[in-house]
Amino acid sequence: MWSVYIVCCADSSLYTGIAKNLQERINLHNTGRGAKYTRSRLPVKLVYSESVDDRATALRREFAIKKLERDDKKKLIESSCN
């Protein structure tokens, strides 16, 4: 299983990524060894995740989420809380 996730950075920006092991990936982000984008925006907080079957599906979903406007990403995050 793969995860597609969104984290909220310390500057309130949103970062979307994929991971095989989600908790390990979040830990990497928070230790500055994750994505270059998040290194200067620590700490990050996981705000959304979904599981998919394979890497290809995860990459397609990540791309689709990255194309969303910020308000649409917020709606996606909020919908997962209900």
Residue, then its C-alpha position, 0 to 999 in steps of 0.5 A: m500500500w502507498s499513501v498520498y498525503i498533505v502536510c501543513c507547514a509552519d508557514s501554513s503552506l500545504y505540501t502534497g507527496i506520496a510515501k510507502n511508509l507514511q509515518e516514516r516520511i513525516n518524521l523525515h520531513n520534520t528532521g529536515r531530510g524530507a522534501k527540499y520544499t519542507r526543509s525551511r518550513l518546519p515543523v510539518k503536520l499531517v492534515y490529510s492522507e489516503s491509501v492507494d494500491d500501487r505507486a502509479t496510482a499514488l503518483r496520479r492522485e498526487f498530481a491531481i491534488k497538486k493541480l487543485e486550488r488551495d480552497d479545493k485542497k482545504k475542502l478535501i482536508e475538511s471532508s476527511c475529518n467528517 
